Amino acid sequence: MENADGTALAREAHKLKGELGIFGAEACVRAACRLEELAESGDFITARRVYLDLESGLEKLLPELMARQTAVA
């Protein structure tokens, strides 16, 4: 994000979108999708806000994933 490399950011957002989809994290998937679109269009100001939203969503998701892992183990 700091380097304003839209291509790299879009690629990483796309990968993250797919990985989050496996866990059914729809809000995070939508944020990653939006981040990918913004990176491709070069709108880094809005992308920064969406990135922060995505980061917040991931912070909420992590405890859920850890609980699932503990339940399976």
Protein Blocks (a to p, Z undefined) as FASTA:
>chain_A
ZZopaklmmmmmmmmmmmmmmnopaklmmmmmmmmmmmmnopaklmmmmmmmmmmmmmmm
mmmmmmmmmmmZZ
